[in-house]
Amino acid sequence: MRLLNFVDRTAFYVTVAAGTVGAVAGAYNWSNAAVAAGCVAAIAPILNRITAAREQKMRGPRGLSNKQRQQILTVLQGCTFKIWVCHNRHEAEPSKFHAQLFETLKEAGLDAHWFGGMTNSTVGIEIGGKPSSDKSKLMQAFQKASIPFQEIEFMDDPGNTWGLSVWIGTNPR
């Protein structure tokens, strides 16, 4: 992940610098320098995308290990709260991870509900709902299992329609 962040930042700065050099060179009619800088500005983001794709391919899809599953079960032992577990059914990777997580939460004794109609906008995992002891317990289980997430509270859901929920989006790796 560090390599990916480094490459992403470097590609951004190289692109901005090359674009600036190209603009200045163009203003002074230095056509060779402008063309070279334009090529660098065009190639840097492409190389960034190639690196990101390789990085994600090397890491592979998300999945729960037996250890993570046991850690979640241990933290949630005795809990029975209702939870929605959501994903985009049109994407294979989030769908498979969703199925594993859903089964684990059901096995823990939660009143888990399956939802597979979300959009592509979520990246990573979001734990939604109003602050509560149940939400804290769920976040504790994810932390114990080293599953990264972002805590959210829907501001456009005044009736708390979803209640406590886990939203599984595209793989951020």
Beta strands, then each sheet from edge to edge (+ up, - down):
strand 1: 82-87
strand 2: 111-115
strand 3: 125-128
strand 4: 150-152
strand 5: 165-168
sheet 1: 2+ 1+ 5+ 3- 4-
end
